[in-house]
Amino acid sequence: MADNRQLLTDKAIARLPYATDKQYKVRDTELPGFFVLVGKKKKTFMAQAEFWRDGVREFAAQVKLGECGDVTTREARSKAKVEIGSIARGERPGEEQKIKPGAVTLRKAWERYRDGHMIRKGRDARTIENYRDHMERLFEDWLDKPLARLGRQPKLVAERHDKISAENGPYIANGAMRSLRAVYNHARKTNPDLPPVNPVTAIDWNTERRRDTGMGTSDMAPWFAQLTALTNPIRREFHLMTLLSGSRPTALKNVRIEHIDFRSRLLHVPKPKGGVKKAFDIPLSRPMIRCILRAMRAGRILYPDQAEFWLFPADSDSGHLIEHKEERDVLSKWGNDLRQSYRTLAQAAVVSELDIHLLMNHSLPGVNAGYITRDSLLRDHLRKQQERISNVIIDSAKGKADGPDVGWLHQAKVAPLPVPPEQELKAAA
């Protein structure tokens, strides 16, 4: 009987006559490569596909999926899709892929990049975790494949970028590809036989737009009304401190009591984004000092044990606040929204662009800025600028006469700064 085509179903296959002479095939009209091989005594589900590279067919292969009756047509069709896809990617059925000794796999390249580059250079633990998530979750099926395969077939990378974009979102897809690009470039240093062109160059990057969620002075009164209504005083002070400092939320959560220098009015951030080498001090304004004192007082009442170590204590495994998100109808802005607000309000306070960069621990723009010593400006100039920003925030919080009651912002007393010895002598003279 000549080969023919029809939509394969359990009923259609049951009606097929057994072969009287030679076996024959009945191909599915819905899924190319899926067919039933009919013999004299049995009917077998099969899948067939080809692997092409550079316009040349390297091999064709068939896979037995199961006997009709043992598996349903639906199950066989599902298996066929998997097998056809594997063959199309160059995987021979039933053949365990052999990797040449010494050939670098994605797993080896990732582990070397993690241990020899990220950990050795003191990269932040959160950054390392992001890379690990990308490599070991989004590229899990590639980990034990030769890295050179991706270099030779950048189409695989482009297709994976499309897949991640659809399933996980455009920002995560872009982030995963940046991680893969870094790992591949690092592997090229010790594996010159890898294809020289990074396969990530094949992707079309998703458009990313900076979120514009910062608040201005006119937004302060409504926001402070929401903040005042929060019942947890530690969370209330945390959000306020995020706004007053412009700090990243994760850095604030990890503030220990020992990081606060009340005498010099500085808050030390030992491991911000970028790792230990980016450690810096935040000059504290009077409203920020009050915020810290109120947080410490509330912590000692609610979580006395944890409050011995953490500025924002909580009943968690770490002992400090973990989740800072709020329902938007409870508190409309939090987290990085407040960091953007700080940047906006600093402009309203007529603070220079350079000073804002220094206060937020951003990289300084321009060549000449590299000669500025930040520590020399901390205790005088930058603190005055911080005070100006805080005053704009607190003054805006009061709003109109019928605005929110923000009397709690002044409930902690702050002693005046000690006068430096040189100024005392000057005053005496």
TORDO-240466 format. One record per residue (C-alpha): residue in one letter; x, y, z. Coordinates in nm, 4 decimals, padded with zeros to 6 digits. Example, Ala and Ser with C-alpha at 12.3 -4.5 7.8 and 13.67 -1.06 7.14 Angstrom:
BEGIN
PT,rest,x,y,z
PT,a,01.2300,-00.4500,00.7800
PT,s,01.3670,-00.1060,00.7140
END
This chain:
BEGIN
PT,rest,x,y,z
PT,m,00.0000,00.0000,00.0000
PT,a,00.1399,00.3442,-00.0913
PT,d,00.2185,00.5918,00.1890
PT,n,-00.0644,00.8374,00.2503
PT,r,-00.1542,01.1317,00.4724
PT,q,-00.4438,01.1891,00.7079
PT,l,-00.5176,01.3385,01.0462
PT,l,-00.4050,01.0720,01.2896
PT,t,-00.6496,00.9883,01.5656
PT,d,-00.7123,00.6725,01.7675
PT,k,-01.0184,00.5904,01.5552
PT,a,-00.8433,00.6620,01.2261
PT,i,-00.5494,00.4393,01.3193
PT,a,-00.7804,00.1558,01.4313
PT,r,-00.9368,00.1538,01.0828
PT,l,-00.5999,00.1198,00.9052
PT,p,-00.5570,-00.2293,00.7561
PT,y,-00.2444,-00.4238,00.8458
PT,a,00.0162,-00.4611,00.5727
PT,t,-00.0170,-00.7686,00.3494
PT,d,00.3319,-00.7332,00.2036
PT,k,00.5631,-00.4465,00.2932
PT,q,00.5228,-00.1998,00.5787
PT,y,00.3689,00.1335,00.4898
PT,k,00.3520,00.4792,00.6507
PT,v,00.0564,00.7014,00.7252
PT,r,00.1787,01.0563,00.7883
PT,d,-00.0037,01.3039,01.0062
PT,t,-00.1407,01.6111,00.8291
PT,e,-00.1158,01.8224,01.1444
PT,l,00.2430,01.7604,01.2617
PT,p,00.5099,01.7115,00.9910
PT,g,00.7449,01.4272,01.0846
PT,f,00.4863,01.2391,01.2896
PT,f,00.3576,00.9149,01.1347
PT,v,00.2370,00.5606,01.1971
PT,l,00.4346,00.2673,01.0607
PT,v,00.1920,-00.0145,00.9789
PT,g,00.3247,-00.3696,00.9606
PT,k,00.1662,-00.7122,00.9253
PT,k,00.0966,-00.7489,01.2988
PT,k,00.1423,-00.4101,01.4669
PT,k,00.1170,-00.0363,01.4219
PT,t,00.3937,00.1859,01.5611
PT,f,00.4057,00.5603,01.6278
PT,m,00.7197,00.7200,01.4816
PT,a,00.8836,01.0627,01.4556
PT,q,01.1277,01.1744,01.1887
PT,a,01.3306,01.4958,01.1435
PT,e,01.6470,01.6363,00.9894
PT,f,01.9306,01.8494,01.1192
PT,w,02.0685,02.1180,00.8903
PT,r,02.3746,02.3366,00.9424
PT,d,02.4963,02.6138,00.7123
PT,g,02.2483,02.5066,00.4442
PT,v,02.3658,02.1442,00.4443
PT,r,02.1736,01.8487,00.5863
PT,e,02.4028,01.6759,00.8333
PT,f,02.1730,01.3873,00.9268
PT,a,01.8170,01.2581,00.9388
PT,a,01.6811,01.0376,01.2168
PT,q,01.3748,00.8405,01.3184
PT,v,01.2508,00.7710,01.6722
PT,k,01.0116,00.5014,01.7870
PT,l,00.7471,00.6566,02.0140
PT,g,00.5469,00.3492,02.1155
PT,e,00.3048,00.0893,01.9910
PT,c,-00.0504,00.1854,01.9051
PT,g,-00.2651,00.0649,02.1914
PT,d,00.0128,00.1103,02.4460
PT,v,00.0088,00.4877,02.4007
PT,t,-00.2682,00.7089,02.2691
PT,t,-00.2323,00.9231,01.9594
PT,r,-00.2427,01.2360,02.1752
PT,e,00.0466,01.1097,02.3896
PT,a,00.2458,01.0017,02.0839
PT,r,00.1968,01.3388,01.9135
PT,s,00.3236,01.5162,02.2264
PT,k,00.6330,01.2946,02.2370
PT,a,00.6873,01.3515,01.8667
PT,k,00.7046,01.7293,01.9133
PT,v,00.9805,01.6862,02.1729
PT,e,01.1833,01.4423,01.9617
PT,i,01.1485,01.6429,01.6405
PT,g,01.2676,01.9524,01.8246
PT,s,01.5702,01.7659,01.9662
PT,i,01.6750,01.6361,01.6254
PT,a,01.6321,01.9799,01.4709
PT,r,01.8774,02.1103,01.7333
PT,g,02.1371,01.8537,01.6336
PT,e,02.0786,01.5882,01.8989
PT,r,02.0890,01.2342,01.7653
PT,p,01.8191,01.0095,01.9207
PT,g,01.9423,00.7514,02.1679
PT,e,02.2975,00.8821,02.1442
PT,e,02.4443,01.0327,02.4571
PT,q,02.6255,01.3471,02.3589
PT,k,02.9990,01.3092,02.3937
PT,i,03.1902,01.6146,02.4967
PT,k,03.5559,01.6269,02.4055
PT,p,03.7758,01.6211,02.7190
PT,g,03.8777,01.9735,02.8010
PT,a,03.5899,02.1311,02.6080
PT,v,03.4260,02.4027,02.8154
PT,t,03.0577,02.3650,02.8919
PT,l,02.8283,02.6474,02.9955
PT,r,02.8352,02.5070,03.3506
PT,k,03.2151,02.5161,03.3683
PT,a,03.2242,02.8650,03.2173
PT,w,02.9638,02.9914,03.4643
PT,e,03.1397,02.8377,03.7678
PT,r,03.4725,02.9853,03.6611
PT,y,03.3155,03.3279,03.6084
PT,r,03.1404,03.3067,03.9460
PT,d,03.4404,03.1914,04.1486
PT,g,03.7293,03.3430,03.9566
PT,h,03.5745,03.6753,03.8719
PT,m,03.2665,03.7689,04.0752
PT,i,03.3581,03.6276,04.4166
PT,r,03.7271,03.7146,04.3846
PT,k,03.6428,04.0745,04.3007
PT,g,03.3929,04.1043,04.5845
PT,r,03.0767,04.1345,04.3792
PT,d,02.7599,04.1792,04.5805
PT,a,02.5837,03.8578,04.6847
PT,r,02.2598,03.9769,04.5216
PT,t,02.4380,04.0266,04.1902
PT,i,02.5854,03.6768,04.2076
PT,e,02.2406,03.5371,04.2895
PT,n,02.0900,03.7100,03.9843
PT,y,02.3530,03.5519,03.7615
PT,r,02.2976,03.2134,03.9245
PT,d,01.9230,03.2387,03.8626
PT,h,01.9798,03.3209,03.4969
PT,m,02.2340,03.0438,03.4396
PT,e,02.0814,02.7649,03.6464
PT,r,01.7133,02.8314,03.5818
PT,l,01.6697,03.0037,03.2467
PT,f,01.9608,02.8194,03.0806
PT,e,01.9353,02.4974,03.2812
PT,d,01.9066,02.2743,02.9737
PT,w,02.2241,02.4278,02.8279
PT,l,02.4494,02.3871,03.1321
PT,d,02.6113,02.0614,03.0214
PT,k,02.6290,02.1521,02.6527
PT,p,02.9509,02.2755,02.4915
PT,l,02.9688,02.6525,02.5026
PT,a,03.1072,02.6473,02.1488
PT,r,02.7730,02.5155,02.0293
PT,l,02.6077,02.8443,02.1250
PT,g,02.8874,03.0339,01.9549
PT,r,02.8338,02.8389,01.6332
PT,q,02.4557,02.8593,01.6497
PT,p,02.3616,03.2094,01.7683
PT,k,02.0102,03.1395,01.6417
PT,l,01.9601,02.9253,01.9539
PT,v,02.0394,03.2274,02.1712
PT,a,01.8056,03.4530,01.9738
PT,e,01.5243,03.1970,02.0052
PT,r,01.5840,03.1608,02.3803
PT,h,01.5704,03.5392,02.4214
PT,d,01.2329,03.5409,02.2450
PT,k,01.1107,03.2554,02.4644
PT,i,01.2163,03.4183,02.7912
PT,s,01.0664,03.7499,02.6777
PT,a,00.7299,03.5811,02.6202
PT,e,00.7304,03.3693,02.9365
PT,n,00.9178,03.5846,03.1911
PT,g,00.9069,03.9376,03.0552
PT,p,01.1323,04.1622,02.8454
PT,y,01.3434,04.2954,03.1317
PT,i,01.4309,03.9497,03.2659
PT,a,01.5120,03.8330,02.9121
PT,n,01.7538,04.1215,02.8616
PT,g,01.9112,04.0620,03.2008
PT,a,01.9625,03.6923,03.1299
PT,m,02.1328,03.7730,02.8015
PT,r,02.3661,04.0224,02.9681
PT,s,02.4661,03.7466,03.2107
PT,l,02.5255,03.5008,02.9271
PT,r,02.7278,03.7601,02.7344
PT,a,02.9545,03.8215,03.0355
PT,v,03.0100,03.4494,03.0986
PT,y,03.0910,03.3846,02.7304
PT,n,03.3348,03.6764,02.7077
PT,h,03.5109,03.5614,03.0240
PT,a,03.5367,03.2039,02.8903
PT,r,03.6950,03.3316,02.5678
PT,k,03.9973,03.4534,02.7655
PT,t,04.1018,03.0983,02.8540
PT,n,03.9396,02.9180,02.5589
PT,p,04.0598,03.0930,02.2413
PT,d,03.9128,02.8125,02.0293
PT,l,03.5596,02.9378,02.1092
PT,p,03.3936,03.1228,01.8197
PT,p,03.5154,03.4835,01.8501
PT,v,03.1747,03.6466,01.8011
PT,n,02.9617,03.6428,02.1162
PT,p,02.6313,03.4703,02.0226
PT,v,02.4346,03.7265,02.2264
PT,t,02.4993,03.9751,01.9446
PT,a,02.2315,03.7841,01.7500
PT,i,01.9438,03.9010,01.9685
PT,d,01.7189,04.2022,01.9220
PT,w,01.7194,04.3672,02.2637
PT,n,01.3868,04.4477,02.4227
PT,t,01.3216,04.8164,02.4766
PT,e,01.3745,04.9183,02.8387
PT,r,01.2454,05.2408,02.9824
PT,r,01.3434,05.3899,03.3153
PT,r,01.0392,05.3976,03.5415
PT,d,00.9239,05.7522,03.6050
PT,t,00.7669,05.7067,03.9482
PT,g,00.9336,05.9836,04.1478
PT,m,00.7310,06.2376,04.3464
PT,g,00.7648,06.6158,04.3520
PT,t,00.6904,06.8627,04.6294
PT,s,00.3192,06.8717,04.5448
PT,d,00.2964,06.4943,04.6020
PT,m,00.4456,06.4988,04.9506
PT,a,00.1373,06.5875,05.1592
PT,p,-00.0834,06.3041,05.0202
PT,w,00.2017,06.0565,05.0540
PT,f,00.2783,06.1596,05.4124
PT,a,-00.0904,06.1197,05.4950
PT,q,-00.0622,05.7557,05.3835
PT,l,00.2688,05.7127,05.5668
PT,t,00.1240,05.8520,05.8890
PT,a,-00.1618,05.6004,05.8699
PT,l,00.0728,05.2984,05.8711
PT,t,00.0300,05.1075,06.1959
PT,n,00.3794,04.9559,06.2120
PT,p,00.6182,05.2304,06.3309
PT,i,00.9294,05.0463,06.2110
PT,r,00.7978,05.0155,05.8572
PT,r,00.6869,05.3790,05.8691
PT,e,01.0343,05.4970,05.9663
PT,f,01.1940,05.2671,05.7076
PT,h,00.9974,05.4241,05.4225
PT,l,01.0707,05.7714,05.5546
PT,m,01.4435,05.6964,05.5797
PT,t,01.4407,05.5642,05.2234
PT,l,01.2969,05.8946,05.1063
PT,l,01.5238,06.1147,05.3201
PT,s,01.8430,05.9303,05.2211
PT,g,01.7662,05.8269,04.8628
PT,s,01.9222,05.4939,04.9567
PT,r,01.8495,05.1617,04.7939
PT,p,01.5996,04.9676,05.0111
PT,t,01.8208,04.6595,05.0379
PT,a,02.1089,04.8625,05.1783
PT,l,01.8841,05.0211,05.4427
PT,k,01.7422,04.6871,05.5529
PT,n,02.0952,04.5735,05.6388
PT,v,02.1891,04.8759,05.8495
PT,r,02.3288,04.7635,06.1838
PT,i,02.3364,04.9824,06.4949
PT,e,02.7170,04.9860,06.4776
PT,h,02.6965,05.1506,06.1342
PT,i,02.5492,05.4685,06.2866
PT,d,02.7914,05.7338,06.4068
PT,f,02.5830,05.9873,06.5991
PT,r,02.8822,06.2010,06.6937
PT,s,02.9875,06.2559,06.3334
PT,r,02.6310,06.2191,06.2062
PT,l,02.7175,05.9595,05.9466
PT,l,02.5537,05.6338,05.8385
PT,h,02.8041,05.3836,05.7031
PT,v,02.6948,05.1555,05.4170
PT,p,02.9647,04.8845,05.4087
PT,k,02.8375,04.6800,05.1170
PT,p,02.6100,04.8683,04.8758
PT,k,02.5362,04.7714,04.5194
PT,g,02.8741,04.7134,04.3596
PT,g,03.0277,04.5419,04.6630
PT,v,03.2701,04.6384,04.9390
PT,k,03.4789,04.8643,04.7164
PT,k,03.1740,05.0937,04.6778
PT,a,03.1289,05.1348,05.0569
PT,f,03.0410,05.4907,05.1544
PT,d,02.9038,05.7145,05.4306
PT,i,02.5710,05.8987,05.4170
PT,p,02.5690,06.2381,05.5928
PT,l,02.2704,06.2601,05.8249
PT,s,02.0402,06.5607,05.8438
PT,r,01.8444,06.6436,06.1594
PT,p,01.5210,06.4861,06.0220
PT,m,01.7207,06.1709,05.9402
PT,i,01.8612,06.1556,06.2942
PT,r,01.5089,06.1885,06.4337
PT,c,01.3921,05.9099,06.2053
PT,i,01.6745,05.6823,06.3269
PT,l,01.6016,05.7573,06.6939
PT,r,01.2298,05.6815,06.6501
PT,a,01.3117,05.3566,06.4676
PT,m,01.5490,05.2495,06.7469
PT,r,01.2898,05.3327,07.0124
PT,a,01.0161,05.1352,06.8329
PT,g,01.2543,04.8447,06.7701
PT,r,01.3436,04.8118,07.1375
PT,i,00.9738,04.7886,07.2244
PT,l,00.8609,04.5510,06.9465
PT,y,01.1726,04.3373,06.8896
PT,p,01.4135,04.3945,07.1807
PT,d,01.6510,04.1098,07.0919
PT,q,01.6839,04.1962,06.7240
PT,a,01.6996,04.5700,06.7985
PT,e,02.0376,04.5214,06.9668
PT,f,02.1880,04.4699,06.6207
PT,w,01.9549,04.6091,06.3524
PT,l,01.8144,04.9551,06.2884
PT,f,01.4995,04.8096,06.1321
PT,p,01.4449,04.4860,06.3287
PT,a,01.1816,04.2257,06.2496
PT,d,01.0744,03.8761,06.3483
PT,s,01.2621,03.7108,06.0613
PT,d,01.5432,03.4583,06.0239
PT,s,01.7901,03.7397,05.9592
PT,g,01.6535,03.9539,06.2413
PT,h,01.5869,04.2557,06.0212
PT,l,01.3170,04.3779,05.7847
PT,i,01.2937,04.1588,05.4733
PT,e,00.9870,04.2639,05.2728
PT,h,00.9384,04.6375,05.2282
PT,k,00.6579,04.6326,04.9715
PT,e,00.3187,04.7748,05.0642
PT,e,-00.0186,04.7587,04.8941
PT,r,-00.0365,05.0549,04.6566
PT,d,-00.3706,05.1685,04.7975
PT,v,-00.2083,05.1755,05.1437
PT,l,00.1198,05.3442,05.0455
PT,s,00.1366,05.4579,04.6848
PT,k,00.5161,05.4924,04.6671
PT,w,00.7880,05.2808,04.8259
PT,g,01.1263,05.1304,04.7478
PT,n,01.2985,05.2679,04.4391
PT,d,01.0017,05.5035,04.3867
PT,l,01.1352,05.6927,04.6879
PT,r,01.4911,05.6864,04.5548
PT,q,01.3642,05.8525,04.2383
PT,s,01.1667,06.0977,04.4522
PT,y,01.4825,06.1897,04.6441
PT,r,01.6557,06.2667,04.3153
PT,t,01.3625,06.4834,04.2042
PT,l,01.3306,06.6666,04.5365
PT,a,01.7056,06.7298,04.5480
PT,q,01.6654,06.9218,04.2251
PT,a,01.3813,07.1191,04.3816
PT,a,01.6171,07.2007,04.6705
PT,v,01.8570,07.3506,04.4127
PT,v,02.1295,07.0969,04.4919
PT,s,02.3885,07.0643,04.2165
PT,e,02.4040,06.7599,03.9913
PT,l,02.7500,06.6716,04.1210
PT,d,02.6413,06.6858,04.4864
PT,i,02.3401,06.4642,04.4100
PT,h,02.5723,06.2073,04.2525
PT,l,02.7928,06.2148,04.5623
PT,l,02.5008,06.1834,04.8048
PT,m,02.3516,05.8899,04.6124
PT,n,02.6913,05.7221,04.5648
PT,h,02.6619,05.7348,04.1880
PT,s,02.9619,05.7235,03.9582
PT,l,03.0823,06.0769,03.8955
PT,p,03.0370,06.2124,03.5441
PT,g,03.3309,06.3565,03.3539
PT,v,03.7073,06.3295,03.3933
PT,n,03.7573,06.6268,03.6252
PT,a,03.5033,06.4933,03.8762
PT,g,03.7358,06.2012,03.9384
PT,y,03.9706,06.4359,04.1265
PT,i,03.7037,06.5150,04.3879
PT,t,03.7586,06.3507,04.7287
PT,r,03.4161,06.2649,04.8641
PT,d,03.5248,06.2148,05.2252
PT,s,03.6593,06.5689,05.2391
PT,l,03.3125,06.7051,05.1654
PT,l,03.1101,06.4783,05.3952
PT,r,03.1106,06.6589,05.7279
PT,d,03.0485,07.0061,05.5973
PT,h,02.9363,07.0673,05.2422
PT,l,02.7449,06.7431,05.1723
PT,r,02.5734,06.7504,05.5114
PT,k,02.4455,07.1008,05.4376
PT,q,02.3125,06.9806,05.1052
PT,q,02.1489,06.6824,05.2747
PT,e,01.9876,06.9211,05.5240
PT,r,01.8469,07.1305,05.2384
PT,i,01.6898,06.8253,05.0747
PT,s,01.5410,06.7038,05.4034
PT,n,01.3967,07.0472,05.4764
PT,v,01.2251,07.0575,05.1376
PT,i,01.0756,06.7141,05.2057
PT,i,00.9553,06.7929,05.5578
PT,d,00.8216,07.1359,05.4627
PT,s,00.6357,06.9854,05.1661
PT,a,00.4910,06.7151,05.3914
PT,k,00.2924,06.9756,05.5843
PT,g,00.1114,07.0804,05.2680
PT,k,-00.1888,07.3042,05.3129
PT,a,-00.3564,07.3980,05.6373
PT,d,-00.5849,07.0960,05.6087
PT,g,-00.2906,06.8647,05.5276
PT,p,-00.1888,06.5594,05.7310
PT,d,-00.0802,06.5865,06.0922
PT,v,00.2943,06.5296,06.0732
PT,g,00.3766,06.6306,06.4265
PT,w,00.5349,06.2885,06.4815
PT,l,00.8217,06.3965,06.2545
PT,h,00.9507,06.6211,06.5345
PT,q,00.9038,06.3822,06.8260
PT,a,01.2721,06.2951,06.8671
PT,k,01.5154,06.5556,06.9969
PT,v,01.8480,06.6008,06.8232
PT,a,02.1447,06.7569,07.0003
PT,p,02.3437,07.0194,06.8123
PT,l,02.6628,06.9128,06.6382
PT,p,02.9790,06.9506,06.8476
PT,v,03.1827,07.2539,06.7474
PT,p,03.5229,07.1604,06.5989
PT,p,03.8203,07.2737,06.8175
PT,e,03.9525,07.5116,06.5502
PT,q,03.6161,07.6928,06.5425
PT,e,03.6126,07.7178,06.9241
PT,l,03.9549,07.8853,06.9194
PT,k,03.8480,08.1165,06.6426
PT,a,03.5323,08.2162,06.8354
PT,a,03.7343,08.2777,07.1521
PT,a,03.9742,08.5051,06.9672
END
